[in-house]
Amino acid sequence: MAHAFHSVTVEKAAEAYVRSRGKAGFLSIALAIRAIRTLMPACKATDHELEELLAEACIAHRVPVAFDITTGSGSEKRLHS
């Protein structure tokens, strides 16, 4: 018996992650990006692209979000909810 696995797109992974965090106080963008990169190590999306996908999903599902990803310089974090 053969099993077929459906492809997981980065958009679907972002959506699933946000939906799984709906009961939490907020969603951490940094942790979400790390989780997606762990699930999809060959993901070609930039951190900024993932951040946008996750933010859109958070808005759609009314999940508060912390934009806590480190910026390019590595010294500054952006926190919003």
MOKA-V673717 format. One record per backbone hydrogen bond with DSSP energy under -0.5 kcal/mol. CO is the residue of the C=O (numbers start at 1). NH is the residue of the N-H. Records with the same first field share a line. If there is no record, write none. Layout:
CO: NH, NH
This chain:
7: 9
9: 13
10: 14
11: 15
12: 16
13: 17
14: 18
15: 19
16: 20
17: 21
18: 21
19: 22
21: 24
27: 29, 66
28: 32
29: 33
30: 34
31: 35
32: 36
33: 37
34: 38
35: 39
36: 40
40: 43
46: 50
47: 51
48: 52
49: 53
50: 54
51: 55
52: 56
53: 57
54: 58
55: 59
56: 60
57: 61
58: 62, 63
59: 62
62: 64
64: 27
65: 67
66: 29, 68
69: 78
71: 74
76: 71
77: 79
78: 80
80: 67
